[in-house]
Amino acid sequence: MNFGTEIELRLLDFLPRLGLALVIFIASLYFSKLLSGLVRRAMQKRSLMPNAANLIVDMTRWGILTLGTVMAFQQFVDVTAFLAGLGIIGFTVGFALQDVMKNFASGVILLVQQPFRVGDSVEVGAYEGMVQAIDLRSTEIKTFDGRIAILPNADVLNHAIVNYTRSLQRRVEVIVGVAYGTDLKLARDTALDAIRAVPGYIEEPVSQVVFKDFGDFSVDMSVFVWIDTAQTGPLKARDAAIEVIKAAFDANKIDIPFPIRTVLMEK
């Protein structure tokens, strides 16, 4: 075989590989642009924070481009050993930074699922307060007593999340006791009529009074008041409910008794 024939054979082998590699790379460019655009529109529909949306879009685009580049190089050289080495390095780095990566992954999940947003009142584990900031590592909550809690995103995701802001209707409970000689029907009707004056009171769901216990010196009842959280908060509603119930009981001469103790003394 002469030199010219060998070059011709190598070209005949190289050119199809080059053409296929170019097709794969150009296709990866097209699909990375297409899919990143779809992801961006999906993130915009969810009103995702701009920084988080840009991160997810960039991860999508560069992930597809990296895969396309590797497949293109595979037409010329065997990249299996390179990928195996890269995998070992990635595993080592990932193991060393597992807590960081765990918080990062949890942050992405929180930003995509959005169980809460900045400004929402939430309960996460032992913390209740308003969300101040959400990033890829941690969530900052200002508790109702003024403390600043910075929680790792992995811990946030591992706890039950209660979002008070998304609750458009809340039930408030007020416990009150009446004397044993009280007409219980009168006490119930008086309480139900009084709580209509509570700010944010709503007709549906129906508020109710439930007698729950025979106490040491009173018959105890729970007054359940449903409120519209857009008009008032639970604390203000409970405060108002106690005030109007006390005033209504006084007007109807319904006794809220003090503790009674009987003391026997020997002569």
C-alpha positions in Angstrom: 0.0 0.0 0.0 1.5 3.3 -1.1 1.5 6.5 1.0 -1.2 8.2 -1.1 -3.6 5.3 -0.7 -3.0 5.2 3.1 -3.8 8.9 3.4 -6.9 8.4 1.3 -8.1 5.6 3.5 -7.5 7.6 6.7 -9.5 10.5 5.2 -12.3 8.2 4.2 -12.4 7.0 7.9 -11.9 10.5 9.4 -14.3 12.6 7.4 -17.5 10.6 8.4 -16.4 10.7 12.0 -15.8 14.5 11.8 -19.2 15.0 10.1 -21.0 12.9 12.8 -19.1 14.8 15.6 -20.1 18.1 14.1 -23.8 17.0 13.8 -23.8 15.8 17.4 -22.2 19.1 18.7 -24.5 21.3 16.6 -27.5 19.3 17.8 -26.4 19.7 21.4 -26.2 23.5 20.8 -29.8 23.5 19.4 -31.3 21.3 22.1 -29.5 23.1 24.9 -31.0 26.4 23.7 -34.4 24.9 23.2 -34.6 23.1 26.5 -33.1 26.0 28.5 -35.8 28.3 26.9 -38.5 25.9 28.0 -37.1 25.7 31.5 -36.9 29.5 31.7 -40.5 29.8 30.7 -41.6 27.2 33.2 -39.6 29.0 36.0 -41.2 32.3 35.0 -44.7 30.8 35.3 -43.8 29.7 38.8 -42.6 33.2 39.6 -39.3 31.8 40.7 -36.6 34.1 42.0 -34.4 35.4 39.1 -31.1 34.1 40.6 -32.5 30.6 41.1 -34.2 30.6 37.7 -30.9 31.6 36.0 -29.0 28.9 37.9 -31.4 26.1 36.8 -31.4 27.4 33.2 -27.6 27.5 33.1 -27.3 24.0 34.6 -29.7 22.7 31.9 -27.8 24.4 29.1 -24.3 23.4 30.2 -25.4 19.9 31.1 -26.6 19.3 27.5 -23.6 21.0 26.0 -21.2 18.9 28.1 -23.0 15.7 27.1 -22.9 16.7 23.4 -19.2 17.5 23.6 -18.3 14.2 25.2 -20.4 12.3 22.6 -18.6 14.3 19.8 -15.1 13.5 21.2 -16.2 9.8 21.5 -16.1 9.7 17.6 -12.3 10.2 17.7 -11.0 8.9 21.1 -12.2 6.5 23.8 -13.3 8.8 26.6 -14.3 5.9 28.9 -11.2 6.1 31.0 -11.4 9.9 31.2 -15.0 9.7 32.4 -14.2 7.0 34.9 -11.4 9.1 36.3 -13.7 12.1 36.3 -16.3 10.1 38.1 -13.8 9.1 40.8 -12.8 12.7 41.3 -16.4 13.8 41.4 -17.2 11.1 44.0 -14.2 12.2 46.2 -15.1 15.8 46.0 -18.8 15.1 46.6 -18.0 13.0 49.7 -15.8 15.7 51.1 -18.5 18.3 50.4 -21.6 16.2 51.1 -23.1 18.6 53.6 -22.6 21.5 51.2 -24.0 19.6 48.3 -26.9 18.4 50.4 -27.8 21.9 51.3 -27.4 23.0 47.7 -29.7 20.3 46.4 -32.2 21.1 49.1 -32.0 24.8 48.2 -32.8 24.0 44.5 -35.8 21.9 45.6 -37.1 24.7 47.9 -36.7 27.3 45.2 -38.5 25.2 42.6 -41.3 23.8 44.7 -41.7 27.0 46.7 -43.4 25.8 49.9 -42.9 29.4 51.0 -41.7 32.7 49.7 -39.9 35.7 51.2 -42.4 37.5 53.4 -44.4 34.4 54.3 -45.1 33.5 58.0 -44.1 30.0 58.5 -43.3 27.3 61.1 -40.2 25.1 60.5 -39.3 22.8 63.3 -38.9 24.8 66.5 -39.0 28.2 64.6 -42.0 30.3 63.9 -41.6 33.6 62.1 -41.3 35.5 58.8 -39.1 34.3 55.9 -36.4 37.0 55.3 -34.3 35.3 52.6 -33.9 32.1 50.7 -30.7 31.1 49.0 -29.0 27.9 47.8 -27.4 27.2 51.1 -29.8 28.4 53.8 -33.1 30.0 54.7 -33.3 33.0 57.0 -36.3 33.4 59.3 -37.0 36.2 61.7 -39.0 34.7 64.6 -42.0 36.4 66.0 -40.0 37.3 69.1 -37.3 39.1 67.0 -34.6 36.5 66.7 -32.8 35.8 63.4 -32.6 32.0 62.6 -30.5 30.9 59.7 -31.4 27.3 58.9 -29.5 25.0 56.5 -31.8 24.1 53.6 -31.4 20.4 54.3 -32.8 20.8 57.8 -35.7 22.9 56.4 -36.6 20.2 53.9 -36.4 17.5 56.5 -39.0 19.2 58.8 -42.7 19.7 58.3 -43.3 23.2 56.9 -46.4 25.1 58.0 -47.1 28.1 55.9 -49.5 30.4 57.8 -49.6 33.1 55.0 -51.2 30.7 52.5 -53.9 29.8 55.0 -56.7 32.2 53.9 -58.9 31.0 56.8 -57.8 30.1 60.3 -59.6 28.7 63.3 -59.0 30.4 66.7 -59.7 28.7 70.0 -60.7 30.4 73.2 -61.2 28.3 76.4 -63.5 29.7 79.0 -65.2 28.3 82.1 -68.7 29.0 83.5 -70.1 28.3 86.9 -71.8 25.0 87.5 -75.2 26.8 88.1 -75.1 28.4 84.6 -77.6 27.7 81.9 -75.3 26.1 79.4 -77.5 26.8 76.4 -77.5 30.5 77.4 -73.7 30.5 77.7 -73.3 28.8 74.3 -75.7 31.2 72.5 -74.2 34.2 74.2 -70.7 33.2 73.2 -71.7 32.5 69.6 -73.5 35.8 69.3 -70.5 37.7 70.9 -67.8 36.4 68.6 -69.5 37.9 65.5 -67.9 41.1 66.6 -64.4 39.7 66.3 -62.5 41.4 63.4 -62.3 39.1 60.4 -65.1 36.8 61.6 -66.6 34.7 58.7 -69.8 32.7 58.5 -68.2 29.7 56.7 -66.8 27.5 58.1 -69.2 27.6 61.0 -67.9 28.8 64.3 -69.0 26.7 67.3 -68.9 26.2 71.1 -68.0 22.8 72.5 -68.3 21.9 76.2 -65.2 19.9 76.9 -64.7 19.2 80.6 -66.0 19.4 84.1 -63.3 21.4 85.8 -62.6 21.7 89.6 -64.8 24.8 89.8 -66.3 25.4 86.4 -67.7 23.7 83.3 -65.1 24.4 80.6 -65.9 25.1 77.0 -63.9 25.8 73.9 -65.1 28.7 71.6 -63.9 28.1 68.0 -63.9 31.2 65.8 -63.1 31.1 62.1 -61.5 34.3 60.7 -60.3 35.7 57.4 -56.5 36.1 57.7 -56.5 38.8 55.1 -58.4 41.0 57.6 -56.8 40.0 60.9 -54.3 37.7 62.5 -54.9 34.9 64.9 -53.4 36.7 67.9 -55.5 39.8 67.4 -58.6 37.6 66.8 -58.1 35.7 70.0 -57.6 38.9 72.0 -60.8 40.4 70.5 -62.7 37.1 71.2 -61.8 37.1 74.9 -62.8 40.7 75.2 -66.2 40.4 73.6 -67.0 37.1 75.3 -66.2 38.6 78.7 -68.3 41.7 78.0 -71.3 39.5 76.8 -71.1 37.2 79.8 -71.0 40.2 82.2 -74.1 41.7 80.4 -76.0 38.4 80.7 -74.8 37.8 84.3 -73.0 34.6 83.3 -70.4 33.9 86.0 -66.8 33.0 85.1 -65.8 31.6 88.5 -62.6 32.0 90.4 -60.9 28.9 91.9 -62.8 27.6 94.9 -61.0 25.7 97.7 -62.6 24.2 100.8 -60.4 24.2 103.9 -61.3 22.1 106.9 -59.7 23.2 110.2 -59.8 21.3 113.4 -61.1 23.0 116.5 
